[in-house]
Amino acid sequence: MTVHVTMLVSSLPEGFPADERTVSYEDSDDVTFTYTVLDGGALRVNKNRETGAAIVYGPAAWESVQGDLP
């Protein structure tokens, strides 16, 4: 399932449109995304379980997340 991360307005660069604060990681035929909330509140978006590739957001950067857990 696609993962959608909504960023906190306070974490966006100055002038960034607040209505564009959702970042989406879209699944495709050979790529799947899941997410994990780590101890301390950091959010890790995982790309393909086999590769271990990830994007990490600090706890002060994100507000909400939707998608599949691993």
CHARMM-style PDB file with segment names, atoms N, HN, CA, C and O in Angstrom:
ATOM      1  N   MET     1       0.840  -1.178   0.000  1.00  0.00      PROA
ATOM      2  CA  MET     1       0.000   0.000   0.000  1.00  0.00      PROA
ATOM      3  C   MET     1       0.885   1.241   0.000  1.00  0.00      PROA
ATOM      4  O   MET     1       1.969   1.237   0.584  1.00  0.00      PROA
ATOM      5  N   THR     2       0.446   2.243  -0.620  1.00  0.00      PROA
ATOM      6  HN  THR     2      -0.435   2.246  -1.094  1.00  0.00      PROA
ATOM      7  CA  THR     2       1.123   3.527  -0.615  1.00  0.00      PROA
ATOM      8  C   THR     2       1.173   4.079   0.807  1.00  0.00      PROA
ATOM      9  O   THR     2       0.236   3.893   1.583  1.00  0.00      PROA
ATOM     10  N   VAL     3       2.263   4.756   1.144  1.00  0.00      PROA
ATOM     11  HN  VAL     3       3.024   4.908   0.513  1.00  0.00      PROA
ATOM     12  CA  VAL     3       2.402   5.403   2.450  1.00  0.00      PROA
ATOM     13  C   VAL     3       2.296   6.909   2.251  1.00  0.00      PROA
ATOM     14  O   VAL     3       2.953   7.477   1.378  1.00  0.00      PROA
ATOM     15  N   HSD     4       1.457   7.555   3.070  1.00  0.00      PROA
ATOM     16  HN  HSD     4       0.923   7.093   3.779  1.00  0.00      PROA
ATOM     17  CA  HSD     4       1.273   9.006   3.038  1.00  0.00      PROA
ATOM     18  C   HSD     4       1.735   9.577   4.368  1.00  0.00      PROA
ATOM     19  O   HSD     4       1.247   9.175   5.425  1.00  0.00      PROA
ATOM     20  N   VAL     5       2.675  10.511   4.318  1.00  0.00      PROA
ATOM     21  HN  VAL     5       3.071  10.837   3.460  1.00  0.00      PROA
ATOM     22  CA  VAL     5       3.203  11.161   5.514  1.00  0.00      PROA
ATOM     23  C   VAL     5       2.798  12.624   5.475  1.00  0.00      PROA
ATOM     24  O   VAL     5       3.112  13.332   4.518  1.00  0.00      PROA
ATOM     25  N   THR     6       2.100  13.081   6.509  1.00  0.00      PROA
ATOM     26  HN  THR     6       1.845  12.506   7.287  1.00  0.00      PROA
ATOM     27  CA  THR     6       1.746  14.489   6.618  1.00  0.00      PROA
ATOM     28  C   THR     6       2.755  15.158   7.542  1.00  0.00      PROA
ATOM     29  O   THR     6       2.900  14.790   8.707  1.00  0.00      PROA
ATOM     30  N   MET     7       3.442  16.142   6.995  1.00  0.00      PROA
ATOM     31  HN  MET     7       3.325  16.441   6.048  1.00  0.00      PROA
ATOM     32  CA  MET     7       4.485  16.849   7.733  1.00  0.00      PROA
ATOM     33  C   MET     7       3.868  17.923   8.631  1.00  0.00      PROA
ATOM     34  O   MET     7       2.832  18.499   8.299  1.00  0.00      PROA
ATOM     35  N   LEU     8       4.513  18.184   9.767  1.00  0.00      PROA
ATOM     36  HN  LEU     8       5.355  17.716  10.036  1.00  0.00      PROA
ATOM     37  CA  LEU     8       4.104  19.298  10.609  1.00  0.00      PROA
ATOM     38  C   LEU     8       4.421  20.604   9.891  1.00  0.00      PROA
ATOM     39  O   LEU     8       5.484  20.739   9.285  1.00  0.00      PROA
ATOM     40  N   VAL     9       3.515  21.554   9.955  1.00  0.00      PROA
ATOM     41  HN  VAL     9       2.651  21.445  10.448  1.00  0.00      PROA
ATOM     42  CA  VAL     9       3.731  22.837   9.291  1.00  0.00      PROA
ATOM     43  C   VAL     9       5.025  23.474   9.795  1.00  0.00      PROA
ATOM     44  O   VAL     9       5.757  24.080   9.014  1.00  0.00      PROA
ATOM     45  N   SER    10       5.312  23.343  11.088  1.00  0.00      PROA
ATOM     46  HN  SER    10       4.717  22.850  11.723  1.00  0.00      PROA
ATOM     47  CA  SER    10       6.511  23.961  11.660  1.00  0.00      PROA
ATOM     48  C   SER    10       7.808  23.350  11.135  1.00  0.00      PROA
ATOM     49  O   SER    10       8.873  23.946  11.296  1.00  0.00      PROA
ATOM     50  N   SER    11       7.739  22.165  10.507  1.00  0.00      PROA
ATOM     51  HN  SER    11       6.874  21.681  10.376  1.00  0.00      PROA
ATOM     52  CA  SER    11       8.949  21.526   9.982  1.00  0.00      PROA
ATOM     53  C   SER    11       9.222  21.879   8.521  1.00  0.00      PROA
ATOM     54  O   SER    11      10.263  21.512   7.976  1.00  0.00      PROA
ATOM     55  N   LEU    12       8.296  22.585   7.892  1.00  0.00      PROA
ATOM     56  HN  LEU    12       7.450  22.883   8.335  1.00  0.00      PROA
ATOM     57  CA  LEU    12       8.440  22.933   6.476  1.00  0.00      PROA
ATOM     58  C   LEU    12       9.317  24.171   6.309  1.00  0.00      PROA
ATOM     59  O   LEU    12       9.334  25.040   7.181  1.00  0.00      PROA
ATOM     60  N   PRO    13      10.041  24.256   5.205  1.00  0.00      PROA
ATOM     61  CA  PRO    13      10.832  25.460   4.944  1.00  0.00      PROA
ATOM     62  C   PRO    13       9.927  26.686   4.802  1.00  0.00      PROA
ATOM     63  O   PRO    13       8.768  26.568   4.406  1.00  0.00      PROA
ATOM     64  N   GLU    14      10.458  27.841   5.123  1.00  0.00      PROA
ATOM     65  HN  GLU    14      11.400  27.937   5.444  1.00  0.00      PROA
ATOM     66  CA  GLU    14       9.690  29.078   4.994  1.00  0.00      PROA
ATOM     67  C   GLU    14       9.187  29.234   3.565  1.00  0.00      PROA
ATOM     68  O   GLU    14       9.940  29.050   2.608  1.00  0.00      PROA
ATOM     69  N   GLY    15       7.924  29.572   3.429  1.00  0.00      PROA
ATOM     70  HN  GLY    15       7.312  29.722   4.206  1.00  0.00      PROA
ATOM     71  CA  GLY    15       7.336  29.771   2.118  1.00  0.00      PROA
ATOM     72  C   GLY    15       6.773  28.513   1.484  1.00  0.00      PROA
ATOM     73  O   GLY    15       6.143  28.590   0.430  1.00  0.00      PROA
ATOM     74  N   PHE    16       6.984  27.346   2.103  1.00  0.00      PROA
ATOM     75  HN  PHE    16       7.496  27.283   2.960  1.00  0.00      PROA
ATOM     76  CA  PHE    16       6.460  26.093   1.552  1.00  0.00      PROA
ATOM     77  C   PHE    16       4.949  26.087   1.738  1.00  0.00      PROA
ATOM     78  O   PHE    16       4.469  26.375   2.835  1.00  0.00      PROA
ATOM     79  N   PRO    17       4.190  25.768   0.700  1.00  0.00      PROA
ATOM     80  CA  PRO    17       2.722  25.786   0.811  1.00  0.00      PROA
ATOM     81  C   PRO    17       2.225  24.728   1.797  1.00  0.00      PROA
ATOM     82  O   PRO    17       2.471  23.535   1.618  1.00  0.00      PROA
ATOM     83  N   ALA    18       1.528  25.174   2.831  1.00  0.00      PROA
ATOM     84  HN  ALA    18       1.328  26.143   2.976  1.00  0.00      PROA
ATOM     85  CA  ALA    18       1.038  24.263   3.869  1.00  0.00      PROA
ATOM     86  C   ALA    18       0.070  23.221   3.309  1.00  0.00      PROA
ATOM     87  O   ALA    18      -0.044  22.130   3.867  1.00  0.00      PROA
ATOM     88  N   ASP    19      -0.624  23.536   2.222  1.00  0.00      PROA
ATOM     89  HN  ASP    19      -0.531  24.423   1.768  1.00  0.00      PROA
ATOM     90  CA  ASP    19      -1.570  22.579   1.652  1.00  0.00      PROA
ATOM     91  C   ASP    19      -0.872  21.484   0.837  1.00  0.00      PROA
ATOM     92  O   ASP    19      -1.533  20.577   0.331  1.00  0.00      PROA
ATOM     93  N   GLU    20       0.453  21.560   0.708  1.00  0.00      PROA
ATOM     94  HN  GLU    20       0.990  22.297   1.119  1.00  0.00      PROA
ATOM     95  CA  GLU    20       1.223  20.527  -0.004  1.00  0.00      PROA
ATOM     96  C   GLU    20       2.147  19.771   0.955  1.00  0.00      PROA
ATOM     97  O   GLU    20       3.215  19.310   0.554  1.00  0.00      PROA
ATOM     98  N   ARG    21       1.740  19.646   2.206  1.00  0.00      PROA
ATOM     99  HN  ARG    21       0.872  20.021   2.532  1.00  0.00      PROA
ATOM    100  CA  ARG    21       2.625  19.049   3.207  1.00  0.00      PROA
ATOM    101  C   ARG    21       2.515  17.540   3.326  1.00  0.00      PROA
ATOM    102  O   ARG    21       3.148  16.954   4.205  1.00  0.00      PROA
ATOM    103  N   THR    22       1.738  16.892   2.477  1.00  0.00      PROA
ATOM    104  HN  THR    22       1.224  17.368   1.763  1.00  0.00      PROA
ATOM    105  CA  THR    22       1.664  15.436   2.484  1.00  0.00      PROA
ATOM    106  C   THR    22       2.628  14.872   1.447  1.00  0.00      PROA
ATOM    107  O   THR    22       2.572  15.224   0.269  1.00  0.00      PROA
ATOM    108  N   VAL    23       3.513  13.988   1.908  1.00  0.00      PROA
ATOM    109  HN  VAL    23       3.558  13.702   2.865  1.00  0.00      PROA
ATOM    110  CA  VAL    23       4.474  13.314   1.041  1.00  0.00      PROA
ATOM    111  C   VAL    23       3.957  11.900   0.818  1.00  0.00      PROA
ATOM    112  O   VAL    23       3.643  11.200   1.781  1.00  0.00      PROA
ATOM    113  N   SER    24       3.864  11.471  -0.433  1.00  0.00      PROA
ATOM    114  HN  SER    24       4.119  12.039  -1.215  1.00  0.00      PROA
ATOM    115  CA  SER    24       3.349  10.134  -0.751  1.00  0.00      PROA
ATOM    116  C   SER    24       4.434   9.274  -1.365  1.00  0.00      PROA
ATOM    117  O   SER    24       5.177   9.715  -2.243  1.00  0.00      PROA
ATOM    118  N   TYR    25       4.516   8.047  -0.895  1.00  0.00      PROA
ATOM    119  HN  TYR    25       3.913   7.689  -0.183  1.00  0.00      PROA
ATOM    120  CA  TYR    25       5.418   7.038  -1.442  1.00  0.00      PROA
ATOM    121  C   TYR    25       4.523   5.992  -2.093  1.00  0.00      PROA
ATOM    122  O   TYR    25       3.860   5.216  -1.405  1.00  0.00      PROA
ATOM    123  N   GLU    26       4.508   5.976  -3.424  1.00  0.00      PROA
ATOM    124  HN  GLU    26       5.047   6.607  -3.983  1.00  0.00      PROA
ATOM    125  CA  GLU    26       3.568   5.162  -4.201  1.00  0.00      PROA
ATOM    126  C   GLU    26       4.140   3.785  -4.514  1.00  0.00      PROA
ATOM    127  O   GLU    26       5.257   3.673  -5.020  1.00  0.00      PROA
ATOM    128  N   ASP    27       3.370   2.731  -4.211  1.00  0.00      PROA
ATOM    129  HN  ASP    27       2.463   2.822  -3.800  1.00  0.00      PROA
ATOM    130  CA  ASP    27       3.744   1.378  -4.606  1.00  0.00      PROA
ATOM    131  C   ASP    27       3.686   1.245  -6.126  1.00  0.00      PROA
ATOM    132  O   ASP    27       2.923   1.944  -6.793  1.00  0.00      PROA
ATOM    133  N   SER    28       4.498   0.343  -6.659  1.00  0.00      PROA
ATOM    134  HN  SER    28       5.118  -0.225  -6.117  1.00  0.00      PROA
ATOM    135  CA  SER    28       4.446   0.000  -8.082  1.00  0.00      PROA
ATOM    136  C   SER    28       4.613  -1.518  -8.188  1.00  0.00      PROA
ATOM    137  O   SER    28       4.577  -2.220  -7.178  1.00  0.00      PROA
ATOM    138  N   ASP    29       4.793  -2.016  -9.394  1.00  0.00      PROA
ATOM    139  HN  ASP    29       4.823  -1.445 -10.215  1.00  0.00      PROA
ATOM    140  CA  ASP    29       4.892  -3.465  -9.592  1.00  0.00      PROA
ATOM    141  C   ASP    29       6.029  -4.095  -8.805  1.00  0.00      PROA
ATOM    142  O   ASP    29       5.869  -5.190  -8.264  1.00  0.00      PROA
ATOM    143  N   ASP    30       7.181  -3.423  -8.730  1.00  0.00      PROA
ATOM    144  HN  ASP    30       7.311  -2.535  -9.170  1.00  0.00      PROA
ATOM    145  CA  ASP    30       8.344  -4.020  -8.067  1.00  0.00      PROA
ATOM    146  C   ASP    30       8.791  -3.272  -6.814  1.00  0.00      PROA
ATOM    147  O   ASP    30       9.829  -3.597  -6.239  1.00  0.00      PROA
ATOM    148  N   VAL    31       8.017  -2.271  -6.384  1.00  0.00      PROA
ATOM    149  HN  VAL    31       7.173  -2.007  -6.850  1.00  0.00      PROA
ATOM    150  CA  VAL    31       8.367  -1.488  -5.196  1.00  0.00      PROA
ATOM    151  C   VAL    31       7.157  -1.423  -4.273  1.00  0.00      PROA
ATOM    152  O   VAL    31       6.048  -1.108  -4.703  1.00  0.00      PROA
ATOM    153  N   THR    32       7.389  -1.725  -3.000  1.00  0.00      PROA
ATOM    154  HN  THR    32       8.290  -1.981  -2.651  1.00  0.00      PROA
ATOM    155  CA  THR    32       6.339  -1.573  -2.002  1.00  0.00      PROA
ATOM    156  C   THR    32       6.880  -0.770  -0.825  1.00  0.00      PROA
ATOM    157  O   THR    32       8.060  -0.861  -0.486  1.00  0.00      PROA
ATOM    158  N   PHE    33       6.014   0.006  -0.216  1.00  0.00      PROA
ATOM    159  HN  PHE    33       5.055   0.079  -0.492  1.00  0.00      PROA
ATOM    160  CA  PHE    33       6.389   0.829   0.926  1.00  0.00      PROA
ATOM    161  C   PHE    33       5.568   0.437   2.142  1.00  0.00      PROA
ATOM    162  O   PHE    33       4.369   0.179   2.036  1.00  0.00      PROA
ATOM    163  N   THR    34       6.219   0.395   3.295  1.00  0.00      PROA
ATOM    164  HN  THR    34       7.193   0.605   3.381  1.00  0.00      PROA
ATOM    165  CA  THR    34       5.571   0.215   4.583  1.00  0.00      PROA
ATOM    166  C   THR    34       6.192   1.254   5.520  1.00  0.00      PROA
ATOM    167  O   THR    34       7.131   1.955   5.145  1.00  0.00      PROA
ATOM    168  N   TYR    35       5.664   1.346   6.731  1.00  0.00      PROA
ATOM    169  HN  TYR    35       4.901   0.776   7.036  1.00  0.00      PROA
ATOM    170  CA  TYR    35       6.260   2.282   7.682  1.00  0.00      PROA
ATOM    171  C   TYR    35       6.355   1.665   9.061  1.00  0.00      PROA
ATOM    172  O   TYR    35       5.640   0.717   9.387  1.00  0.00      PROA
ATOM    173  N   THR    36       7.252   2.219   9.866  1.00  0.00      PROA
ATOM    174  HN  THR    36       7.832   2.989   9.600  1.00  0.00      PROA
ATOM    175  CA  THR    36       7.451   1.802  11.247  1.00  0.00      PROA
ATOM    176  C   THR    36       7.677   3.064  12.071  1.00  0.00      PROA
ATOM    177  O   THR    36       8.435   3.945  11.667  1.00  0.00      PROA
ATOM    178  N   VAL    37       7.019   3.151  13.230  1.00  0.00      PROA
ATOM    179  HN  VAL    37       6.403   2.434  13.558  1.00  0.00      PROA
ATOM    180  CA  VAL    37       7.303   4.229  14.168  1.00  0.00      PROA
ATOM    181  C   VAL    37       8.307   3.680  15.170  1.00  0.00      PROA
ATOM    182  O   VAL    37       8.033   2.698  15.861  1.00  0.00      PROA
ATOM    183  N   LEU    38       9.464   4.314  15.244  1.00  0.00      PROA
ATOM    184  HN  LEU    38       9.686   5.112  14.682  1.00  0.00      PROA
ATOM    185  CA  LEU    38      10.558   3.846  16.085  1.00  0.00      PROA
ATOM    186  C   LEU    38      10.436   4.403  17.505  1.00  0.00      PROA
ATOM    187  O   LEU    38       9.693   5.355  17.741  1.00  0.00      PROA
ATOM    188  N   ASP    39      11.166   3.807  18.443  1.00  0.00      PROA
ATOM    189  HN  ASP    39      11.770   3.033  18.251  1.00  0.00      PROA
ATOM    190  CA  ASP    39      11.235   4.347  19.796  1.00  0.00      PROA
ATOM    191  C   ASP    39      11.666   5.796  19.711  1.00  0.00      PROA
ATOM    192  O   ASP    39      12.566   6.126  18.937  1.00  0.00      PROA
ATOM    193  N   GLY    40      11.060   6.648  20.470  1.00  0.00      PROA
ATOM    194  HN  GLY    40      10.330   6.381  21.099  1.00  0.00      PROA
ATOM    195  CA  GLY    40      11.397   8.066  20.433  1.00  0.00      PROA
ATOM    196  C   GLY    40      10.548   8.855  19.455  1.00  0.00      PROA
ATOM    197  O   GLY    40      10.625  10.083  19.428  1.00  0.00      PROA
ATOM    198  N   GLY    41       9.729   8.171  18.643  1.00  0.00      PROA
ATOM    199  HN  GLY    41       9.666   7.173  18.665  1.00  0.00      PROA
ATOM    200  CA  GLY    41       8.804   8.857  17.750  1.00  0.00      PROA
ATOM    201  C   GLY    41       9.271   9.095  16.338  1.00  0.00      PROA
ATOM    202  O   GLY    41       8.537   9.689  15.547  1.00  0.00      PROA
ATOM    203  N   ALA    42      10.473   8.652  15.985  1.00  0.00      PROA
ATOM    204  HN  ALA    42      11.069   8.170  16.627  1.00  0.00      PROA
ATOM    205  CA  ALA    42      10.918   8.801  14.598  1.00  0.00      PROA
ATOM    206  C   ALA    42      10.084   7.882  13.699  1.00  0.00      PROA
ATOM    207  O   ALA    42       9.651   6.810  14.122  1.00  0.00      PROA
ATOM    208  N   LEU    43       9.869   8.308  12.476  1.00  0.00      PROA
ATOM    209  HN  LEU    43      10.220   9.179  12.132  1.00  0.00      PROA
ATOM    210  CA  LEU    43       9.095   7.540  11.501  1.00  0.00      PROA
ATOM    211  C   LEU    43      10.034   7.043  10.414  1.00  0.00      PROA
ATOM    212  O   LEU    43      10.766   7.827   9.810  1.00  0.00      PROA
ATOM    213  N   ARG    44      10.009   5.732  10.167  1.00  0.00      PROA
ATOM    214  HN  ARG    44       9.414   5.095  10.658  1.00  0.00      PROA
ATOM    215  CA  ARG    44      10.829   5.153   9.100  1.00  0.00      PROA
ATOM    216  C   ARG    44       9.893   4.628   8.019  1.00  0.00      PROA
ATOM    217  O   ARG    44       9.021   3.803   8.291  1.00  0.00      PROA
ATOM    218  N   VAL    45      10.078   5.109   6.792  1.00  0.00      PROA
ATOM    219  HN  VAL    45      10.786   5.779   6.571  1.00  0.00      PROA
ATOM    220  CA  VAL    45       9.340   4.604   5.630  1.00  0.00      PROA
ATOM    221  C   VAL    45      10.267   3.603   4.947  1.00  0.00      PROA
ATOM    222  O   VAL    45      11.349   3.957   4.481  1.00  0.00      PROA
ATOM    223  N   ASN    46       9.824   2.351   4.898  1.00  0.00      PROA
ATOM    224  HN  ASN    46       8.945   2.064   5.277  1.00  0.00      PROA
ATOM    225  CA  ASN    46      10.630   1.249   4.359  1.00  0.00      PROA
ATOM    226  C   ASN    46      10.289   1.003   2.895  1.00  0.00      PROA
ATOM    227  O   ASN    46       9.118   0.950   2.519  1.00  0.00      PROA
ATOM    228  N   LYS    47      11.320   0.853   2.077  1.00  0.00      PROA
ATOM    229  HN  LYS    47      12.271   0.896   2.382  1.00  0.00      PROA
ATOM    230  CA  LYS    47      11.137   0.529   0.657  1.00  0.00      PROA
ATOM    231  C   LYS    47      11.573  -0.911   0.452  1.00  0.00      PROA
ATOM    232  O   LYS    47      12.732  -1.249   0.692  1.00  0.00      PROA
ATOM    233  N   ASN    48      10.669  -1.751   0.016  1.00  0.00      PROA
ATOM    234  HN  ASN    48       9.727  -1.477  -0.179  1.00  0.00      PROA
ATOM    235  CA  ASN    48      10.932  -3.174  -0.226  1.00  0.00      PROA
ATOM    236  C   ASN    48      11.589  -3.831   0.994  1.00  0.00      PROA
ATOM    237  O   ASN    48      12.669  -3.421   1.418  1.00  0.00      PROA
ATOM    238  N   ARG    49      10.959  -4.807   1.530  1.00  0.00      PROA
ATOM    239  HN  ARG    49      10.082  -5.140   1.185  1.00  0.00      PROA
ATOM    240  CA  ARG    49      11.472  -5.478   2.733  1.00  0.00      PROA
ATOM    241  C   ARG    49      12.844  -6.096   2.524  1.00  0.00      PROA
ATOM    242  O   ARG    49      13.631  -6.177   3.467  1.00  0.00      PROA
ATOM    243  N   GLU    50      13.147  -6.535   1.307  1.00  0.00      PROA
ATOM    244  HN  GLU    50      12.508  -6.470   0.541  1.00  0.00      PROA
ATOM    245  CA  GLU    50      14.416  -7.212   1.045  1.00  0.00      PROA
ATOM    246  C   GLU    50      15.603  -6.256   1.055  1.00  0.00      PROA
ATOM    247  O   GLU    50      16.685  -6.632   1.506  1.00  0.00      PROA
ATOM    248  N   THR    51      15.427  -5.027   0.568  1.00  0.00      PROA
ATOM    249  HN  THR    51      14.548  -4.721   0.201  1.00  0.00      PROA
ATOM    250  CA  THR    51      16.558  -4.114   0.424  1.00  0.00      PROA
ATOM    251  C   THR    51      16.908  -3.389   1.709  1.00  0.00      PROA
ATOM    252  O   THR    51      18.065  -3.027   1.921  1.00  0.00      PROA
ATOM    253  N   GLY    52      15.932  -3.176   2.560  1.00  0.00      PROA
ATOM    254  HN  GLY    52      14.992  -3.471   2.387  1.00  0.00      PROA
ATOM    255  CA  GLY    52      16.178  -2.457   3.784  1.00  0.00      PROA
ATOM    256  C   GLY    52      16.328  -0.951   3.594  1.00  0.00      PROA
ATOM    257  O   GLY    52      16.630  -0.242   4.554  1.00  0.00      PROA
ATOM    258  N   ALA    53      16.124  -0.451   2.383  1.00  0.00      PROA
ATOM    259  HN  ALA    53      15.878  -1.027   1.604  1.00  0.00      PROA
ATOM    260  CA  ALA    53      16.219   0.983   2.142  1.00  0.00      PROA
ATOM    261  C   ALA    53      15.113   1.696   2.917  1.00  0.00      PROA
ATOM    262  O   ALA    53      13.999   1.187   3.039  1.00  0.00      PROA
ATOM    263  N   ALA    54      15.433   2.874   3.436  1.00  0.00      PROA
ATOM    264  HN  ALA    54      16.338   3.288   3.337  1.00  0.00      PROA
ATOM    265  CA  ALA    54      14.455   3.584   4.248  1.00  0.00      PROA
ATOM    266  C   ALA    54      14.673   5.082   4.186  1.00  0.00      PROA
ATOM    267  O   ALA    54      15.761   5.569   3.879  1.00  0.00      PROA
ATOM    268  N   ILE    55      13.605   5.790   4.488  1.00  0.00      PROA
ATOM    269  HN  ILE    55      12.721   5.395   4.738  1.00  0.00      PROA
ATOM    270  CA  ILE    55      13.633   7.230   4.679  1.00  0.00      PROA
ATOM    271  C   ILE    55      13.202   7.451   6.114  1.00  0.00      PROA
ATOM    272  O   ILE    55      12.212   6.861   6.546  1.00  0.00      PROA
ATOM    273  N   VAL    56      13.911   8.282   6.873  1.00  0.00      PROA
ATOM    274  HN  VAL    56      14.716   8.761   6.523  1.00  0.00      PROA
ATOM    275  CA  VAL    56      13.588   8.485   8.282  1.00  0.00      PROA
ATOM    276  C   VAL    56      13.245   9.953   8.522  1.00  0.00      PROA
ATOM    277  O   VAL    56      13.961  10.853   8.083  1.00  0.00      PROA
ATOM    278  N   TYR    57      12.135  10.174   9.228  1.00  0.00      PROA
ATOM    279  HN  TYR    57      11.554   9.443   9.584  1.00  0.00      PROA
ATOM    280  CA  TYR    57      11.704  11.507   9.637  1.00  0.00      PROA
ATOM    281  C   TYR    57      11.806  11.587  11.146  1.00  0.00      PROA
ATOM    282  O   TYR    57      11.350  10.681  11.843  1.00  0.00      PROA
ATOM    283  N   GLY    58      12.394  12.650  11.665  1.00  0.00      PROA
ATOM    284  HN  GLY    58      12.765  13.386  11.099  1.00  0.00      PROA
ATOM    285  CA  GLY    58      12.472  12.856  13.104  1.00  0.00      PROA
ATOM    286  C   GLY    58      11.090  13.091  13.692  1.00  0.00      PROA
ATOM    287  O   GLY    58      10.159  13.445  12.969  1.00  0.00      PROA
ATOM    288  N   PRO    59      10.950  12.895  15.003  1.00  0.00      PROA
ATOM    289  CA  PRO    59       9.635  13.022  15.637  1.00  0.00      PROA
ATOM    290  C   PRO    59       9.030  14.420  15.537  1.00  0.00      PROA
ATOM    291  O   PRO    59       7.811  14.561  15.639  1.00  0.00      PROA
ATOM    292  N   ALA    60       9.831  15.439  15.344  1.00  0.00      PROA
ATOM    293  HN  ALA    60      10.821  15.324  15.261  1.00  0.00      PROA
ATOM    294  CA  ALA    60       9.312  16.801  15.235  1.00  0.00      PROA
ATOM    295  C   ALA    60       8.970  17.176  13.799  1.00  0.00      PROA
ATOM    296  O   ALA    60       8.576  18.313  13.542  1.00  0.00      PROA
ATOM    297  N   ALA    61       9.113  16.247  12.858  1.00  0.00      PROA
ATOM    298  HN  ALA    61       9.433  15.323  13.067  1.00  0.00      PROA
ATOM    299  CA  ALA    61       8.894  16.560  11.445  1.00  0.00      PROA
ATOM    300  C   ALA    61       7.537  16.104  10.921  1.00  0.00      PROA
ATOM    301  O   ALA    61       7.003  16.710   9.992  1.00  0.00      PROA
ATOM    302  N   TRP    62       6.975  15.053  11.497  1.00  0.00      PROA
ATOM    303  HN  TRP    62       7.408  14.561  12.252  1.00  0.00      PROA
ATOM    304  CA  TRP    62       5.747  14.496  10.914  1.00  0.00      PROA
ATOM    305  C   TRP    62       4.589  14.564  11.902  1.00  0.00      PROA
ATOM    306  O   TRP    62       4.770  14.542  13.119  1.00  0.00      PROA
ATOM    307  N   GLU    63       3.388  14.648  11.322  1.00  0.00      PROA
ATOM    308  HN  GLU    63       3.241  14.666  10.333  1.00  0.00      PROA
ATOM    309  CA  GLU    63       2.163  14.772  12.111  1.00  0.00      PROA
ATOM    310  C   GLU    63       1.343  13.492  12.082  1.00  0.00      PROA
ATOM    311  O   GLU    63       0.838  13.054  13.115  1.00  0.00      PROA
ATOM    312  N   SER    64       1.207  12.887  10.900  1.00  0.00      PROA
ATOM    313  HN  SER    64       1.617  13.243  10.060  1.00  0.00      PROA
ATOM    314  CA  SER    64       0.425  11.657  10.785  1.00  0.00      PROA
ATOM    315  C   SER    64       0.948  10.819   9.634  1.00  0.00      PROA
ATOM    316  O   SER    64       1.670  11.306   8.764  1.00  0.00      PROA
ATOM    317  N   VAL    65       0.566   9.539   9.647  1.00  0.00      PROA
ATOM    318  HN  VAL    65      -0.020   9.143  10.354  1.00  0.00      PROA
ATOM    319  CA  VAL    65       0.994   8.622   8.594  1.00  0.00      PROA
ATOM    320  C   VAL    65      -0.146   7.639   8.325  1.00  0.00      PROA
ATOM    321  O   VAL    65      -0.873   7.244   9.237  1.00  0.00      PROA
ATOM    322  N   GLN    66      -0.285   7.256   7.066  1.00  0.00      PROA
ATOM    323  HN  GLN    66       0.305   7.577   6.325  1.00  0.00      PROA
ATOM    324  CA  GLN    66      -1.261   6.251   6.647  1.00  0.00      PROA
ATOM    325  C   GLN    66      -0.557   5.269   5.730  1.00  0.00      PROA
ATOM    326  O   GLN    66       0.306   5.658   4.943  1.00  0.00      PROA
ATOM    327  N   GLY    67      -0.915   4.019   5.825  1.00  0.00      PROA
ATOM    328  HN  GLY    67      -1.616   3.703   6.464  1.00  0.00      PROA
ATOM    329  CA  GLY    67      -0.330   3.006   4.957  1.00  0.00      PROA
ATOM    330  C   GLY    67      -0.240   1.676   5.681  1.00  0.00      PROA
ATOM    331  O   GLY    67      -0.935   1.446   6.671  1.00  0.00      PROA
ATOM    332  N   ASP    68       0.627   0.795   5.177  1.00  0.00      PROA
ATOM    333  HN  ASP    68       1.192   0.981   4.373  1.00  0.00      PROA
ATOM    334  CA  ASP    68       0.778  -0.542   5.740  1.00  0.00      PROA
ATOM    335  C   ASP    68       1.963  -0.610   6.699  1.00  0.00      PROA
ATOM    336  O   ASP    68       3.030  -0.052   6.443  1.00  0.00      PROA
ATOM    337  N   LEU    69       1.742  -1.306   7.804  1.00  0.00      PROA
ATOM    338  HN  LEU    69       0.875  -1.759   8.012  1.00  0.00      PROA
ATOM    339  CA  LEU    69       2.838  -1.649   8.696  1.00  0.00      PROA
ATOM    340  C   LEU    69       3.533  -2.887   8.124  1.00  0.00      PROA
ATOM    341  O   LEU    69       2.910  -3.660   7.397  1.00  0.00      PROA
ATOM    342  N   PRO    70       4.829  -3.086   8.445  1.00  0.00      PROA
ATOM    343  CA  PRO    70       5.516  -4.286   7.906  1.00  0.00      PROA
ATOM    344  C   PRO    70       4.956  -5.580   8.484  1.00  0.00      PROA
ATOM    345  OT1 PRO    70       5.421  -6.665   8.136  1.00  0.00      PROA
TER     346      PRO     70
END
